[in-house]
Amino acid sequence: MIQAINLPYVSIIVLNYNSKQYLPACFDSLSKINYPKGRYEVLMPDNASSDGSVEFVTREFPWVTVLINNRNYGFAEANNQAAAVAKGEYIAFLNPDTVVHENWLIKLVKAMKADEAVACCGGKVLFLGDRNIIQNAGHKMSLIGLACNVGLGERDSPKFNTPGYTLHASGCAMLVRKDVFFQVGGFDPDYFMYVEETDFGLRLWLYGYKVAYVPTSVAYHELAGSFESKFTPFHVFHAEKNRLATLVKNLEWNSVFRGMTVSFFYSLVKLVKFLKGRRTDLIRAMFAGKVAFARELPKIIEKRQVVQRNRKVSDRELYRLGLLAPLKQCVKEFMRLRRIKRREYLKSVLQARSSWGL
């Protein structure tokens, strides 16, 4: 066990919503992390679960502090609420369907302490079902407002072991400085679920902070295990609304106009796919997401004014750093994913969190 000298106090937040089946493995792994026991706490905000998970955790893991919500606040708002009462100087957000390596936390903490400009970081995320396959080794964002998981579906190899910068850390296993988290506004509470980590990471960069990729910090993620359906109208609605909001709220106007143009053709491709699959429910959800975005546009513009007023980094600089991906690179990545051998777990990934939704 490492010494506690100069190590910050960390609050690990594991948001729960009917995830009882995953919690034993998650909390077992947290009980074994290589971080001094007196230097971290584990909080489990619960979004009104009905599967008995609160009673289970209270009984089996009494060292976990349970925060009970009276309704389902979604990912963004519930995590914001938990962060507000967290005692830590640093806050770690962890999904319940995640298992962490014993050095997961200490590697992230050391990376943050090594560079004061780094306000957030995340490590290498592998599939829980096949721990040799990359789920993400960093992220980039396309002009349509969606992120691309670097290395998705590839076998883990030394090429993913180089530390560097990433647009955002994965929301399933990330570390952030608490003061900076609230300085930039935390997760947008209007993002009930999906795209919130992309929006948050982009704001960190725009406010002049850095987000680091730390490959020596490893977590294993089930993916979509904390949500009972893999690809539903719920997913399509929120992803559509939130990606458009992220685009308008954060990027410079010339990037927004280009992004909206690309989004038009992106939506056409999705429409054709849904029509071929006779998924009228997904078509309705996609257009409902667009309508919800339009209704929220005045509020989004108000948020944009705040973000742009605090902007310290240009879109051009984000492109130069490789954090914003050009359209050509996005198409190339999509074609690469199409060629990957279709294993069952990868099918679920491409349905649940495909970078391009195609």
Wavefront OBJ file of the C-alpha trace (Angstrom):
o trace
v 0.000 0.000 0.000
v 1.273 3.462 -0.896
v 1.707 6.162 1.713
v -0.956 8.826 2.192
v 1.588 11.664 2.228
v 0.495 14.461 -0.129
v -2.359 12.422 -1.599
v -5.630 14.339 -2.005
v -8.886 13.136 -0.512
v -11.020 11.632 -3.295
v -14.768 11.143 -3.479
v -15.739 8.221 -5.708
v -19.307 8.583 -6.959
v -21.082 5.484 -8.289
v -24.476 6.518 -9.630
v -27.046 3.741 -9.384
v -30.335 3.051 -11.082
v -31.542 -0.548 -10.843
v -27.997 -1.878 -11.205
v -27.970 -4.334 -8.313
v -26.528 -7.162 -10.407
v -23.378 -5.140 -11.158
v -22.746 -3.533 -7.772
v -21.002 -6.454 -5.992
v -18.208 -6.613 -8.584
v -17.894 -2.837 -8.723
v -17.637 -2.335 -4.963
v -15.436 -5.394 -4.506
v -12.932 -3.867 -6.904
v -13.100 -0.519 -5.115
v -12.404 -2.226 -1.791
v -9.081 -3.433 -3.225
v -7.746 -0.258 -4.825
v -4.199 0.778 -4.059
v -5.134 4.021 -2.308
v -5.049 4.729 1.446
v -8.382 3.872 3.074
v -8.558 7.145 4.944
v -8.046 9.205 1.796
v -11.193 8.376 -0.125
v -14.925 7.902 0.289
v -17.452 6.074 -1.865
v -20.858 7.626 -2.480
v -23.757 5.904 -4.208
v -26.489 8.319 -5.247
v -29.559 6.249 -6.112
v -32.114 7.438 -8.655
v -35.163 5.845 -7.006
v -34.222 2.244 -7.867
v -36.865 -0.460 -7.499
v -34.588 -3.536 -7.579
v -33.594 -3.566 -3.911
v -30.104 -2.269 -4.628
v -30.214 0.353 -1.853
v -31.045 -2.236 0.797
v -28.451 -4.605 -0.664
v -25.614 -2.065 -0.588
v -26.562 -0.828 2.887
v -26.355 -4.394 4.163
v -23.367 -5.764 2.221
v -21.211 -2.652 1.783
v -21.763 -0.477 4.874
v -18.682 1.623 4.023
v -20.559 3.017 0.995
v -22.557 6.179 1.714
v -25.948 5.893 0.020
v -27.690 9.077 -1.146
v -31.354 8.429 -1.892
v -33.116 10.502 -4.548
v -36.896 10.715 -4.662
v -36.938 10.240 -8.448
v -34.714 9.449 -11.392
v -32.682 12.579 -12.078
v -30.658 11.000 -14.858
v -26.881 10.867 -15.122
v -25.964 14.553 -15.223
v -28.089 16.088 -12.495
v -27.757 13.191 -10.039
v -23.966 13.243 -10.350
v -23.957 17.023 -9.893
v -25.998 16.650 -6.710
v -23.650 14.021 -5.324
v -20.585 16.081 -6.227
v -22.017 19.018 -4.289
v -21.987 17.036 -1.016
v -18.757 15.144 -1.729
v -15.889 15.836 0.659
v -13.086 15.190 -1.778
v -10.688 17.635 -3.365
v -10.918 15.343 -6.387
v -14.073 13.599 -7.586
v -14.099 10.286 -9.432
v -17.204 9.315 -11.396
v -17.653 5.589 -11.903
v -20.439 3.608 -13.549
v -21.931 0.718 -11.546
v -21.239 -1.746 -14.388
v -17.529 -1.044 -14.106
v -14.692 -2.938 -12.420
v -11.423 -1.117 -11.745
v -7.818 -2.286 -11.592
v -6.201 -1.812 -8.191
v -4.051 1.055 -9.539
v -6.919 2.747 -11.384
v -7.259 5.662 -8.962
v -3.650 6.259 -7.934
v -2.520 6.532 -11.564
v -5.159 9.164 -12.269
v -4.322 11.108 -9.130
v -0.600 11.123 -9.934
v -1.301 12.398 -13.444
v -3.359 15.269 -12.055
v -0.789 16.169 -9.434
v 1.971 16.185 -12.039
v 0.314 18.965 -14.075
v -1.868 21.648 -12.523
v -3.308 22.484 -15.952
v -4.865 19.004 -16.127
v -8.288 19.351 -14.530
v -9.657 15.985 -15.571
v -8.318 12.647 -16.712
v -9.386 9.170 -17.642
v -7.629 5.921 -18.311
v -7.844 3.009 -20.686
v -11.277 1.366 -20.674
v -11.506 -2.269 -21.758
v -14.549 -4.467 -22.194
v -15.533 -6.295 -19.040
v -16.523 -9.323 -21.099
v -13.232 -9.443 -23.015
v -10.461 -7.643 -21.192
v -8.157 -7.636 -24.207
v -10.421 -5.422 -26.317
v -10.433 -1.627 -26.206
v -13.653 0.177 -25.426
v -11.918 3.546 -25.475
v -8.393 4.870 -25.243
v -9.328 8.529 -25.363
v -11.880 10.462 -27.392
v -12.297 12.950 -30.216
v -15.404 14.848 -31.308
v -16.881 15.155 -34.763
v -18.607 18.192 -36.234
v -22.026 16.677 -35.538
v -21.451 16.876 -31.788
v -20.796 13.199 -31.097
v -17.613 11.673 -29.738
v -15.511 8.940 -31.256
v -13.976 6.301 -28.985
v -10.311 5.952 -29.902
v -9.421 2.286 -30.447
v -12.982 0.984 -30.161
v -13.068 -2.733 -30.907
v -9.305 -3.105 -31.381
v -7.165 -5.536 -29.431
v -5.174 -3.858 -26.672
v -1.584 -3.243 -27.737
v 1.401 -0.985 -26.949
v 0.097 1.692 -29.314
v -2.582 2.489 -26.732
v -0.027 2.886 -23.929
v 1.140 6.392 -24.797
v -0.171 9.096 -22.451
v -1.479 12.278 -23.991
v -4.499 14.519 -24.239
v -8.097 13.581 -24.991
v -11.197 15.640 -25.686
v -12.892 14.133 -22.668
v -12.575 11.317 -20.188
v -15.089 8.491 -20.280
v -18.010 9.159 -17.966
v -17.821 5.549 -16.811
v -14.453 6.113 -15.077
v -13.076 9.627 -14.785
v -11.369 11.912 -12.249
v -11.821 15.681 -11.996
v -10.810 18.502 -9.660
v -13.918 19.414 -7.675
v -13.388 23.169 -7.798
v -12.928 23.144 -11.568
v -15.913 20.832 -12.023
v -18.220 23.461 -10.567
v -16.328 26.394 -12.079
v -17.182 25.224 -15.602
v -20.749 24.300 -14.622
v -20.487 20.559 -13.990
v -22.499 18.243 -16.193
v -25.280 20.073 -18.003
v -28.412 19.122 -16.005
v -30.516 19.407 -19.176
v -28.658 16.360 -20.532
v -30.640 13.649 -18.807
v -28.344 11.027 -20.301
v -25.817 10.686 -23.163
v -23.248 13.147 -24.579
v -22.860 14.875 -21.187
v -19.206 13.793 -20.839
v -18.389 15.113 -24.322
v -20.001 18.462 -23.564
v -18.202 18.656 -20.210
v -14.776 17.803 -21.601
v -15.153 20.280 -24.435
v -16.017 23.039 -21.959
v -12.930 22.207 -19.900
v -10.725 22.747 -22.951
v -12.528 25.931 -23.930
v -12.056 27.311 -20.408
v -8.307 26.752 -20.706
v -7.924 23.438 -18.862
v -6.567 20.146 -20.155
v -7.953 16.618 -20.114
v -5.409 13.797 -19.994
v -5.439 10.208 -21.166
v -3.627 7.991 -18.630
v -3.186 4.484 -20.088
v -1.724 3.048 -16.875
v -5.117 3.605 -15.232
v -7.358 0.730 -16.303
v -11.073 0.069 -15.892
v -13.312 -2.635 -17.340
v -16.794 -1.616 -18.433
v -19.832 -3.719 -19.300
v -21.246 -0.886 -21.451
v -24.966 -0.150 -21.293
v -25.219 -2.552 -18.373
v -26.507 0.272 -16.205
v -29.338 0.810 -18.669
v -31.612 -2.103 -19.434
v -31.955 -1.580 -23.174
v -29.160 -1.365 -25.717
v -30.663 0.867 -28.402
v -34.065 2.387 -27.826
v -36.132 5.472 -28.667
v -34.948 6.792 -25.281
v -31.335 6.611 -26.443
v -32.034 8.090 -29.884
v -34.056 10.993 -28.457
v -31.501 12.105 -25.875
v -28.461 11.544 -28.090
v -30.048 13.611 -30.879
v -31.082 16.487 -28.636
v -27.839 16.590 -26.688
v -25.435 16.344 -29.626
v -27.087 19.343 -31.289
v -27.002 21.298 -28.035
v -23.295 20.479 -27.593
v -22.565 21.697 -31.097
v -24.400 25.021 -30.759
v -23.390 25.734 -27.184
v -19.660 25.229 -27.505
v -18.237 25.656 -31.004
v -17.534 28.861 -32.924
v -20.291 29.899 -35.318
v -18.427 28.840 -38.461
v -17.983 25.373 -36.942
v -21.641 25.317 -35.922
v -22.773 26.076 -39.473
v -20.524 23.368 -40.916
v -21.703 20.962 -38.233
v -25.360 21.644 -38.961
v -24.760 21.051 -42.669
v -23.077 17.713 -41.986
v -25.834 16.886 -39.476
v -28.448 17.230 -42.209
v -26.845 14.448 -44.250
v -26.119 12.429 -41.104
v -29.825 12.522 -40.257
v -30.738 11.445 -43.777
v -28.482 8.400 -43.506
v -30.005 7.485 -40.138
v -33.489 7.958 -41.554
v -32.762 5.553 -44.409
v -31.326 3.000 -41.992
v -34.322 3.205 -39.670
v -36.704 2.936 -42.633
v -34.939 -0.169 -43.899
v -35.201 -1.688 -40.446
v -38.845 -0.626 -40.159
v -37.998 1.160 -36.926
v -40.660 3.842 -37.004
v -40.236 4.203 -33.237
v -36.636 5.323 -33.749
v -37.642 7.711 -36.530
v -40.174 9.350 -34.220
v -37.586 9.555 -31.452
v -35.013 11.174 -33.753
v -37.409 13.889 -34.853
v -38.671 14.349 -31.292
v -35.068 14.990 -30.271
v -34.749 17.658 -32.936
v -37.994 19.285 -31.790
v -36.848 19.257 -28.160
v -33.552 20.862 -29.222
v -35.460 23.601 -31.080
v -37.667 24.270 -28.060
v -34.633 24.550 -25.791
v -32.673 26.723 -28.245
v -33.207 30.026 -26.371
v -31.845 28.418 -23.198
v -28.977 26.832 -25.148
v -28.064 30.241 -26.602
v -27.927 31.675 -23.069
v -25.534 28.884 -22.079
v -23.531 29.541 -25.229
v -23.015 33.151 -24.208
v -21.513 32.003 -20.909
v -19.232 29.467 -22.567
v -18.023 31.845 -25.273
v -17.424 34.593 -22.731
v -15.075 32.269 -20.861
v -13.461 30.757 -23.971
v -9.659 30.749 -24.009
v -9.019 28.211 -26.788
v -10.112 28.431 -30.423
v -11.664 25.653 -32.482
v -8.590 25.800 -34.714
v -6.391 24.973 -31.734
v -8.625 22.017 -30.836
v -8.242 20.752 -34.406
v -4.482 21.221 -34.174
v -4.393 19.161 -30.982
v -6.409 16.417 -32.682
v -9.359 16.787 -30.311
v -11.840 17.810 -32.991
v -11.920 15.311 -35.836
v -12.302 16.456 -39.483
v -15.146 14.931 -41.486
v -12.752 12.817 -43.570
v -11.353 11.222 -40.426
v -14.859 10.571 -39.086
v -15.884 8.743 -42.257
v -12.645 6.753 -42.250
v -13.238 5.703 -38.640
v -16.797 4.669 -39.414
v -15.622 2.507 -42.302
v -12.996 0.920 -40.055
v -15.664 -0.038 -37.553
v -17.766 -1.547 -40.308
v -14.891 -3.862 -41.188
v -14.314 -5.105 -37.653
v -15.274 -8.739 -37.123
v -18.822 -8.768 -35.719
v -18.538 -10.356 -32.330
v -21.607 -10.274 -30.127
v -20.301 -7.742 -27.617
v -19.212 -5.403 -30.400
v -22.646 -5.547 -31.962
v -24.034 -4.247 -28.673
v -21.473 -1.454 -28.635
v -22.210 -0.301 -32.143
v -25.923 -0.322 -31.367
v -25.677 1.374 -27.989
v -22.927 3.957 -28.322
v -21.794 3.980 -31.950
v -19.728 7.072 -32.507
v -21.785 7.990 -35.554
v -25.069 6.270 -34.740
v -25.162 4.476 -38.106
l 1 2 3 4 5 6 7 8 9 10 11 12 13 14 15 16 17 18 19 20 21 22 23 24 25 26 27 28 29 30 31 32 33 34 35 36 37 38 39 40 41 42 43 44 45 46 47 48 49 50 51 52 53 54 55 56 57 58 59 60 61 62 63 64 65 66 67 68 69 70 71 72 73 74 75 76 77 78 79 80 81 82 83 84 85 86 87 88 89 90 91 92 93 94 95 96 97 98 99 100 101 102 103 104 105 106 107 108 109 110 111 112 113 114 115 116 117 118 119 120 121 122 123 124 125 126 127 128 129 130 131 132 133 134 135 136 137 138 139 140 141 142 143 144 145 146 147 148 149 150 151 152 153 154 155 156 157 158 159 160 161 162 163 164 165 166 167 168 169 170 171 172 173 174 175 176 177 178 179 180 181 182 183 184 185 186 187 188 189 190 191 192 193 194 195 196 197 198 199 200 201 202 203 204 205 206 207 208 209 210 211 212 213 214 215 216 217 218 219 220 221 222 223 224 225 226 227 228 229 230 231 232 233 234 235 236 237 238 239 240 241 242 243 244 245 246 247 248 249 250 251 252 253 254 255 256 257 258 259 260 261 262 263 264 265 266 267 268 269 270 271 272 273 274 275 276 277 278 279 280 281 282 283 284 285 286 287 288 289 290 291 292 293 294 295 296 297 298 299 300 301 302 303 304 305 306 307 308 309 310 311 312 313 314 315 316 317 318 319 320 321 322 323 324 325 326 327 328 329 330 331 332 333 334 335 336 337 338 339 340 341 342 343 344 345 346 347 348 349 350 351 352 353 354 355 356 357 358
